[in-house]
């Protein structure tokens, strides 16, 4: 049975101290009530903000993960094993070894037929659907190669390099992927830009000649423009923008510093960066350790300098790398202020003292 007795308080019968305690209780109760409402309101806002953030992150992840098809192929390709000969891998994933005497490779306009040297020909099946078929050219240390792609663009690959490319450029952009060093002579096509992707940066061109060097064991990526114009998109260390853009003009060297993720430019004599195609290395005030690193790749020899002072000695001049390594070392030794001795070990190491 419900009690209908009135519970109204009689304030008149309270002492001053009792009234003061009651006031404190009411104030404390009201404060706790307002705090609870505020927490609920913040919780609702936070939940809504969390949903918005999660949704934004979902879009960001979707955008960043939805890369180009060549990036997907590069990430999934299993081509890490070392090779002793120049190797061309077609769509059937079988590697065709190429002798250095036949290292010139030419693709037909439809990408199905491949000519190696003057006498050898290969063919591959291309999908009639929109799926892109990628081929891979691997050039080990101590070797060089050149290739004419299906669009007519020419690429010279230096030692220790790898080029991944479509057999036929059927998409809006002509995208290739490079590891190592190469000279590109790109056929002009304003409607189909040519993109050279590599780790940390990509280069967009319409028709031009440039050299890009991006070896994994170098601290920087070097891009030298000979003619035309290119735009370099490179990773940055800023939070607000993950990439920055830089357009360069002919006779410009753009250096991307991998550690700091910053780009610098300066004017250079471009021939020094293209002469290796003819078997000539040109150096101007370069440290001996830098020269030996290039010779190590070119001749596929592990070179060790045992003297720090000698390692930093400056050298300028021309080296004919069509000659054997012994002749090249003698040339350097004759021009050095501090002559050195060297010996070849049984495990293919050249020790300089």
C-alpha positions as a printed Julia matrix, in Angstrom:
353×3 Matrix{Float64}:
   0.0     0.0     0.0
   1.4     3.34   -1.06
   2.24    5.8     1.71
   0.77    9.21    0.84
   2.2    10.88    3.92
   3.8    14.21    3.12
   7.61   14.32    3.36
   7.98   18.08    3.16
  10.78   19.34    5.38
  10.25   21.9     8.07
  13.1    24.41    7.58
  11.81   26.63   10.38
  12.66   24.04   13.02
  16.28   23.62   11.85
  19.22   25.14   13.6
  21.68   27.37   11.73
  24.26   24.56   11.61
  21.71   22.04   10.22
  20.67   24.5     7.51
  24.33   25.02    6.56
  24.95   21.25    6.28
  21.83   20.79    4.16
  22.93   23.58    1.82
  26.31   21.9     1.36
  24.64   18.56    0.54
  22.31   20.16   -2.02
  25.19   22.04   -3.63
  27.35   18.89   -3.78
  24.47   16.87   -5.26
  23.82   19.5    -7.91
  27.55   19.61   -8.76
  27.69   15.82   -9.17
  24.6    15.95  -11.39
  26.13   18.62  -13.64
  29.42   16.68  -13.82
  27.57   13.53  -14.88
  25.69   15.41  -17.62
  28.94   16.96  -18.81
  30.66   13.56  -18.95
  27.76   12.1   -20.91
  27.87   15.02  -23.34
  31.64   14.66  -23.83
  31.27   10.92  -24.26
  28.72   11.42  -27.03
  30.96   13.98  -28.72
  33.98   11.73  -28.4
  32.07    8.79  -29.82
  30.98   10.88  -32.78
  34.5    12.21  -33.27
  35.9     8.67  -33.04
  33.53    7.52  -35.73
  34.59   10.46  -37.9
  38.29    9.77  -37.3
  37.89    6.06  -37.97
  35.95    6.84  -41.13
  38.64    9.27  -42.26
  41.37    6.75  -41.52
  39.43    4.16  -43.45
  39.29    6.46  -46.47
  43.0     7.3   -46.08
  43.96    3.64  -45.86
  41.81    2.85  -48.83
  43.39    5.63  -50.87
  46.96    4.81  -49.91
  46.52    1.08  -50.31
  44.84    1.48  -53.66
  48.12    2.14  -55.46
  48.92    1.65  -59.12
  49.06   -1.84  -60.57
  52.84   -1.67  -60.98
  53.24   -0.96  -57.24
  51.1    -4.0   -56.5
  53.25   -6.11  -58.83
  56.51   -4.81  -57.33
  55.34   -5.6   -53.79
  54.25   -9.1   -54.74
  57.08  -10.04  -57.13
  59.59  -12.57  -55.84
  62.77  -11.54  -57.62
  65.19  -11.24  -54.74
  67.56  -14.06  -55.66
  70.96  -12.97  -56.97
  71.78  -13.67  -60.6
  75.1   -13.91  -62.38
  73.83  -13.09  -65.86
  71.54  -10.46  -67.36
  68.05  -11.96  -67.11
  64.78  -11.04  -68.81
  61.66  -12.4   -67.09
  58.56  -12.56  -69.28
  54.95  -13.13  -68.29
  55.48  -16.86  -67.93
  57.91  -16.06  -65.08
  60.69  -18.01  -66.77
  64.0   -16.15  -66.81
  65.85  -15.88  -70.11
  69.57  -15.41  -69.56
  71.29  -12.97  -71.93
  74.99  -12.85  -72.67
  76.57   -9.41  -72.42
  77.37   -9.47  -76.12
  73.63   -9.7   -76.82
  72.51   -7.33  -74.07
  70.53   -5.0   -76.41
  66.81   -5.82  -76.11
  64.02   -4.45  -78.32
  60.25   -4.81  -77.86
  57.76   -4.7   -80.72
  55.01   -2.07  -80.7
  52.46   -4.62  -79.45
  54.79   -5.92  -76.73
  54.43   -9.55  -77.82
  57.71   -9.97  -79.68
  61.14   -9.4   -78.13
  64.43   -9.26  -80.05
  67.66   -9.93  -78.18
  70.83   -8.88  -79.96
  70.78   -9.46  -83.72
  69.59  -13.05  -83.92
  67.51  -14.2   -80.95
  63.72  -13.64  -80.79
  61.15  -14.4   -78.12
  57.38  -14.08  -77.92
  54.87  -13.91  -75.1
  51.11  -14.1   -74.79
  49.4   -10.88  -73.68
  45.96  -10.85  -72.14
  43.17   -9.55  -74.34
  41.59   -8.04  -71.24
  42.68   -4.88  -69.41
  45.14   -6.74  -67.17
  48.69   -5.44  -67.57
  51.5    -7.93  -68.21
  54.76   -6.93  -66.54
  58.26   -7.99  -67.57
  61.46   -7.59  -65.54
  65.02   -6.95  -66.67
  67.67   -7.79  -64.07
  71.26   -6.59  -64.59
  73.72   -7.99  -62.0
  76.87   -6.25  -60.83
  79.59   -6.32  -63.46
  77.06   -6.17  -66.36
  75.24   -3.5   -68.38
  72.24   -3.63  -70.71
  70.0    -1.47  -72.86
  66.38   -1.93  -73.81
  63.87   -0.35  -76.2
  60.39   -0.49  -74.69
  57.21   -1.0   -76.69
  56.58    2.78  -76.89
  60.04    3.38  -78.39
  61.6     4.74  -75.19
  65.21    3.64  -74.62
  66.67    2.7   -71.25
  70.33    2.0   -70.43
  70.71    0.03  -67.2
  73.91    0.19  -65.19
  75.38   -2.56  -63.02
  73.27   -3.92  -60.16
  69.98   -2.57  -61.53
  66.47   -3.87  -62.1
  63.71   -2.48  -64.31
  60.06   -3.59  -64.11
  57.86   -2.45  -67.0
  54.66   -3.33  -68.88
  55.17   -5.36  -72.05
  52.61   -2.97  -73.57
  51.72    0.49  -72.24
  47.93    0.19  -72.28
  47.0     2.5   -69.4
  46.74    6.27  -69.04
  50.3     6.48  -67.72
  53.47    4.71  -68.86
  54.76    3.5   -65.52
  58.04    1.64  -64.89
  59.87    0.79  -61.66
  63.64    1.13  -61.19
  66.14   -0.14  -58.66
  69.73    0.96  -59.28
  70.81    3.34  -62.03
  69.55    3.98  -65.55
  69.51    6.58  -68.31
  66.09    7.18  -69.87
  65.46    8.59  -73.33
  61.69    8.87  -73.3
  59.54    9.01  -76.43
  57.31   12.08  -76.33
  53.61   11.42  -75.75
  51.73   14.3   -74.17
  48.59   12.21  -73.66
  50.42    9.4   -71.85
  52.97   10.7   -69.31
  55.98    8.51  -68.52
  56.49    7.76  -64.81
  59.69    6.3   -63.34
  58.88    4.96  -59.9
  61.52    4.08  -57.34
  61.75    3.9   -53.58
  61.25    7.34  -51.94
  60.43    9.19  -55.17
  58.9     9.05  -58.63
  59.66   11.09  -61.75
  57.06   12.26  -64.25
  58.09   13.21  -67.8
  56.5    13.81  -71.19
  59.61   13.34  -73.35
  63.15   13.91  -72.19
  66.59   12.46  -71.4
  67.65   12.0   -67.78
  69.67    9.78  -65.45
  68.4     8.47  -62.12
  70.5     6.57  -59.58
  68.77    4.94  -56.62
  70.86    2.12  -55.17
  69.71    0.67  -51.87
  73.11    1.11  -50.2
  73.47    4.8   -51.16
  72.44    7.57  -48.78
  70.8     9.6   -51.54
  68.88    9.39  -54.81
  70.47   11.31  -57.7
  68.47   12.6   -60.67
  70.2    14.5   -63.49
  68.27   16.12  -66.33
  69.94   16.44  -69.74
  67.05   17.76  -71.84
  63.33   18.46  -71.52
  61.71   18.83  -68.11
  60.72   16.49  -65.32
  58.77   16.68  -62.09
  60.06   14.75  -59.08
  57.58   13.66  -56.42
  59.46   12.69  -53.28
  58.74   11.63  -49.69
  59.11   14.33  -47.04
  59.56   14.35  -43.28
  56.66   16.74  -42.66
  53.41   15.68  -41.02
  51.1    17.86  -43.1
  52.31   16.6   -46.49
  53.66   13.12  -47.18
  55.06   14.18  -50.57
  56.49   17.29  -52.18
  57.06   18.17  -55.83
  60.06   19.64  -57.59
  60.4    20.59  -61.25
  63.94   20.79  -62.6
  65.44   22.17  -65.8
  68.31   20.8   -67.93
  71.82   20.67  -66.42
  70.35   20.23  -62.94
  71.27   17.57  -60.39
  68.52   16.88  -57.84
  69.72   15.02  -54.75
  67.18   13.42  -52.42
  68.73   12.7   -49.01
  67.1     9.51  -47.73
  67.87   10.06  -44.05
  66.59   13.63  -43.75
  63.98   13.25  -46.53
  64.96   16.6   -48.07
  65.83   17.58  -51.64
  68.66   19.8   -52.84
  69.62   20.95  -56.36
  72.67   22.36  -58.12
  73.89   22.96  -61.66
  76.29   20.32  -63.04
  78.07   19.16  -66.16
  75.58   16.48  -67.14
  77.95   14.48  -69.36
  79.67   13.1   -66.27
  76.41   11.33  -65.38
  75.77    9.83  -68.83
  79.25    8.82  -69.99
  79.14    5.38  -68.34
  76.99    4.23  -71.3
  80.13    4.59  -73.46
  82.38    2.97  -70.86
  83.85    6.2   -69.47
  83.68    7.41  -65.87
  84.17   11.15  -65.37
  85.11   12.42  -61.91
  85.55   15.97  -60.64
  86.78   16.42  -57.09
  85.34   13.06  -56.01
  86.63   11.11  -53.01
  88.46    7.88  -53.73
  85.87    5.95  -51.69
  83.13    7.24  -54.0
  85.09    6.2   -57.09
  85.82    2.75  -55.68
  82.14    2.22  -54.87
  81.25    2.8   -58.53
  84.09    0.59  -59.74
  82.97   -2.11  -57.3
  79.55   -2.21  -58.96
  80.91   -1.93  -62.47
  83.45   -4.77  -62.15
  81.51   -6.78  -59.53
  84.42   -6.74  -57.08
  84.27   -6.03  -53.35
  86.75   -3.16  -52.81
  88.04   -2.3   -49.33
  90.2     0.77  -48.56
  92.18    0.24  -45.36
  93.26    3.86  -44.89
  90.76    6.61  -43.99
  93.04    9.41  -45.21
  93.48    7.7   -48.56
  89.75    6.96  -48.72
  88.97   10.7   -48.65
  91.64   11.74  -51.18
  90.13   13.81  -54.02
  90.38   12.68  -57.64
  89.5    14.34  -60.95
  89.81   12.84  -64.41
  88.55   10.28  -66.91
  88.59    6.51  -66.46
  88.21    4.17  -69.42
  86.28    1.32  -67.83
  86.3    -0.58  -71.13
  89.78   -1.56  -69.88
  90.22   -4.16  -67.16
  90.23   -3.19  -63.48
  94.03   -3.53  -63.24
  94.51   -0.83  -65.89
  91.96    1.47  -64.22
  93.68    1.15  -60.83
  97.02    2.0   -62.38
  95.49    5.12  -63.96
  94.17    6.28  -60.57
  97.45    5.45  -58.86
  99.47    7.58  -61.32
  97.37   10.66  -60.55
  97.07   10.18  -56.78
  99.05   12.43  -54.45
  99.39    9.41  -52.16
 100.14    6.3   -54.25
  98.67    3.09  -52.89
  99.19   -0.63  -53.15
  96.48   -3.22  -53.69
  96.0    -6.96  -53.82
  93.19   -9.3   -54.88
  92.2   -12.0   -52.4
  90.85  -15.45  -53.2
  87.28  -14.45  -52.29
  87.14  -11.69  -54.93
  88.04   -8.83  -52.61
  90.35   -6.01  -53.66
  92.26   -4.66  -50.66
  93.78   -1.17  -51.01
  96.49   -0.06  -48.56
